[in-house]
Amino acid sequence: MRIPRTLLLVLTAPSIFFAAPAALASGAANRRDPLPPRVMTGVRTGHPSHTPSGRVAAAHSYELRVQRGLVPGRRAYGVSAVAITTQDQQDPVWCVPASTRAVLSAFLRNLPTQAQLAAQEGTNYLGTYLERVPAVLNQYQHRVAYEFRNTATLTQYREQVRTDVDVYRAPLILAVDPSRLPWYQKLSLANGNHAIVGFGYVFTPRFAGIDTWDPSGLPEAGEHVVGVDALWHAGAELGEPVVW
């Protein structure tokens, strides 16, 4: 199933929203010079070894066991994250390549450039089809097998993030409508598609949140811990597409 091209935004000023501010200010919108990386260091814990062929089935089984309360020692609350290295997207339509690069940083030291990833993912002036991303992620790393899927329920969405963080130490790419993200509420954006990275969670008795990184480059972007329900609703109109 194809979802709308991720990052194809119908905005009054799309080039402003997704442009790299420094590049536009200097009149060099087409520059590909590396941007200084922004490093997020999460809580590292040990992870089991899984082959790509067994990851998907094991994760689906694990989700069902969690939902049924059958996982011994599973705590309802906790804080955990995967360490990732990030860059703001270097082109107005490169949120998916930027997110892909951030995900790969959990596995690799020598990272491909956003331009390389954009070429491999078939990104064009309209954006990127999110379902093309798993093949690229799996080409660069073999610890886990990424796949594209749609998420049905809020509980499944929450546990999908927690399973990847806890069991596989693997960040995710989440497709969202940026107009529904809390940090853009004051900008009055039109509806559209955007990609962000989920790399951790914060679950307390009063709050359930996902640690995210938004690559748009706007001052409002960057790292945010956002409520699971708010993030789930931000992707609802798109069918909750996730690369996990």
C-alpha positions as CSV (number, residue, x, y, z in Angstrom):
1,M,0.0,0.0,0.0
2,R,1.3,3.4,-0.9
3,I,0.9,6.3,1.5
4,P,1.0,9.9,0.2
5,R,4.6,11.0,-0.5
6,T,6.1,11.8,2.9
7,L,7.1,15.4,3.2
8,L,4.8,16.6,0.4
9,L,3.2,19.5,2.2
10,V,0.4,21.7,1.0
11,L,1.5,24.8,2.7
12,T,1.2,28.5,2.0
13,A,5.0,28.7,2.0
14,P,6.4,25.1,1.7
15,S,9.9,26.3,0.9
16,I,10.0,28.2,4.2
17,F,8.8,25.3,6.3
18,F,11.2,22.6,5.2
19,A,14.2,24.7,4.0
20,A,17.5,24.5,5.9
21,P,17.4,28.0,7.4
22,A,21.2,28.6,7.2
23,A,21.3,27.6,3.6
24,L,18.4,29.9,2.5
25,A,19.7,32.8,4.5
26,S,23.0,32.6,2.5
27,G,21.2,32.1,-0.8
28,A,22.7,28.7,-1.2
29,A,19.7,26.5,-1.0
30,N,21.4,23.8,-3.1
31,R,24.4,23.4,-0.9
32,R,25.2,19.9,0.3
33,D,27.9,20.8,2.8
34,P,27.7,18.6,5.9
35,L,25.8,20.2,8.8
36,P,27.2,20.0,12.4
37,P,25.6,16.8,13.9
38,R,23.3,17.1,16.9
39,V,23.9,14.1,19.1
40,M,21.3,12.7,21.5
41,T,22.6,10.3,24.0
42,G,19.9,8.0,25.4
43,V,20.1,5.3,28.1
44,R,22.0,2.4,26.6
45,T,21.1,-1.1,27.8
46,G,22.0,-4.5,26.6
47,H,19.9,-6.0,23.7
48,P,19.5,-9.6,22.6
49,S,20.9,-10.8,19.3
50,H,18.3,-11.3,16.6
51,T,18.7,-12.3,13.0
52,P,16.8,-10.3,10.4
53,S,14.7,-13.3,9.4
54,G,13.3,-13.8,12.9
55,R,12.8,-10.2,14.1
56,V,9.3,-9.4,12.7
57,A,7.7,-12.6,13.9
58,A,9.3,-12.3,17.3
59,A,8.3,-8.7,17.7
60,H,4.6,-9.4,16.7
61,S,4.6,-12.3,19.2
62,Y,6.1,-10.1,21.9
63,E,3.4,-7.4,21.3
64,L,0.7,-9.9,21.9
65,R,2.3,-11.2,25.0
66,V,2.6,-7.6,26.4
67,Q,-1.0,-6.9,25.6
68,R,-2.1,-10.1,27.4
69,G,0.1,-9.4,30.4
70,L,2.2,-12.5,29.9
71,V,5.7,-11.0,29.8
72,P,7.5,-11.7,33.1
73,G,8.9,-8.7,34.8
74,R,7.5,-6.2,32.3
75,R,7.3,-2.9,34.0
76,A,4.5,-0.5,33.3
77,Y,6.7,2.6,33.7
78,G,10.2,3.5,32.7
79,V,12.5,5.7,30.6
80,S,14.7,4.4,27.8
81,A,16.2,5.7,24.6
82,V,18.6,4.7,21.8
83,A,21.5,7.0,21.2
84,I,21.3,8.6,17.7
85,T,23.3,11.2,15.8
86,T,21.1,13.7,13.9
87,Q,21.3,16.3,11.2
88,D,18.7,18.8,10.1
89,Q,17.4,17.9,6.6
90,Q,19.6,19.5,4.0
91,D,16.9,20.0,1.4
92,P,13.2,21.1,1.7
93,V,12.0,17.5,0.8
94,W,14.6,15.4,2.6
95,C,12.9,14.7,5.9
96,V,12.9,10.9,5.0
97,P,16.6,10.8,4.1
98,A,17.5,12.8,7.2
99,S,15.4,10.5,9.4
100,T,16.9,7.4,7.7
101,R,20.4,8.7,8.5
102,A,19.5,9.2,12.1
103,V,18.1,5.7,12.4
104,L,21.3,4.2,10.8
105,S,23.4,6.1,13.3
106,A,22.2,3.6,16.0
107,F,24.0,0.9,14.0
108,L,26.9,2.6,12.1
109,R,29.7,5.0,12.7
110,N,30.4,5.8,9.1
111,L,27.1,7.1,7.8
112,P,26.0,7.7,4.3
113,T,25.1,11.3,3.4
114,Q,21.6,12.6,3.0
115,A,22.2,13.0,-0.7
116,Q,23.2,9.3,-1.0
117,L,20.1,8.2,0.9
118,A,17.8,10.4,-1.1
119,A,19.1,8.9,-4.3
120,Q,18.7,5.3,-3.0
121,E,15.2,6.0,-1.7
122,G,14.0,7.5,-4.9
123,T,13.4,10.9,-3.4
124,N,12.4,13.6,-5.9
125,Y,11.1,17.2,-5.7
126,L,7.8,15.9,-4.2
127,G,9.3,13.8,-1.4
128,T,9.8,10.1,-0.7
129,Y,7.6,7.0,-0.6
130,L,8.1,5.7,3.0
131,E,7.7,2.1,1.9
132,R,11.0,2.4,0.0
133,V,12.9,3.0,3.3
134,P,13.1,-0.5,4.8
135,A,15.1,-1.9,1.8
136,V,17.7,0.9,2.3
137,L,17.9,0.5,6.0
138,N,18.4,-3.3,5.6
139,Q,21.0,-2.8,3.0
140,Y,23.2,-0.8,5.4
141,Q,22.7,-2.9,8.6
142,H,21.8,-6.5,9.3
143,R,21.1,-6.5,13.0
144,V,17.4,-6.1,12.6
145,A,15.0,-6.3,9.6
146,Y,13.0,-3.1,9.1
147,E,9.6,-3.2,7.5
148,F,6.9,-0.8,6.6
149,R,3.5,-1.1,8.2
150,N,0.4,0.7,9.3
151,T,-0.6,0.7,13.0
152,A,-4.1,-0.1,14.0
153,T,-4.5,1.1,17.6
154,L,-3.0,3.5,20.1
155,T,-1.8,0.6,22.3
156,Q,-0.1,-1.1,19.4
157,Y,1.6,2.2,18.4
158,R,2.9,2.6,22.0
159,E,4.1,-0.9,22.3
160,Q,5.7,-0.9,18.9
161,V,8.0,2.0,19.9
162,R,8.7,0.4,23.3
163,T,9.5,-3.0,21.7
164,D,11.9,-1.5,19.2
165,V,13.7,0.5,21.9
166,D,13.8,-2.2,24.6
167,V,14.2,-5.4,22.7
168,Y,16.0,-4.3,19.5
169,R,17.6,-1.0,20.4
170,A,16.3,0.2,17.0
171,P,14.9,3.7,16.3
172,L,11.8,4.1,14.1
173,I,10.5,6.5,11.5
174,L,7.0,7.8,12.0
175,A,4.9,9.5,9.4
176,V,2.9,12.4,10.7
177,D,0.8,15.4,9.7
178,P,3.0,18.3,10.9
179,S,0.0,20.5,11.5
180,R,-1.0,18.2,14.3
181,L,2.4,18.2,16.1
182,P,2.2,20.2,19.3
183,W,5.4,22.2,18.6
184,Y,3.9,23.6,15.4
185,Q,0.5,24.6,16.8
186,K,1.4,28.3,16.7
187,L,2.4,28.2,13.1
188,S,-1.1,27.4,11.7
189,L,0.2,25.0,9.1
190,A,-1.9,23.4,6.4
191,N,-2.3,19.6,6.4
192,G,0.6,17.6,5.0
193,N,3.0,14.7,5.4
194,H,6.3,14.7,7.3
195,A,8.7,12.1,8.8
196,I,10.2,12.1,12.2
197,V,12.3,9.7,14.3
198,G,11.1,7.9,17.4
199,F,14.1,6.8,19.5
200,G,12.9,6.5,23.1
201,Y,10.0,6.7,25.6
202,V,9.1,8.1,28.9
203,F,6.3,6.2,30.7
204,T,5.3,7.4,34.2
205,P,2.0,7.0,36.2
206,R,0.8,10.4,34.9
207,F,2.4,10.6,31.4
208,A,3.2,8.3,28.5
209,G,5.5,10.0,25.9
210,I,7.7,9.1,23.0
211,D,11.1,10.8,22.5
212,T,11.2,12.1,19.0
213,W,13.5,14.0,16.7
214,D,12.1,16.3,14.0
215,P,14.6,17.1,11.2
216,S,12.8,20.1,9.6
217,G,15.4,22.6,10.8
218,L,12.9,25.1,12.1
219,P,13.5,26.6,15.5
220,E,10.5,24.6,16.8
221,A,11.9,21.3,15.5
222,G,14.6,19.1,17.1
223,E,14.0,16.8,20.0
224,H,10.6,16.5,21.7
225,V,9.0,14.2,24.2
226,V,5.4,14.1,23.0
227,G,2.5,12.3,24.4
228,V,1.7,9.0,22.8
229,D,-1.9,9.9,22.1
230,A,-0.9,13.3,20.5
231,L,1.7,11.5,18.2
232,W,-0.7,8.8,17.3
233,H,-3.4,11.4,16.3
234,A,-0.7,13.2,14.3
235,G,-0.4,10.2,12.0
236,A,-4.1,9.1,12.2
237,E,-5.2,10.6,8.9
238,L,-2.2,8.9,7.1
239,G,-3.1,5.5,8.6
240,E,-0.3,5.5,11.2
241,P,2.5,4.5,8.8
242,V,5.7,3.4,10.5
243,V,9.1,2.1,9.5
244,W,10.1,-0.2,12.3
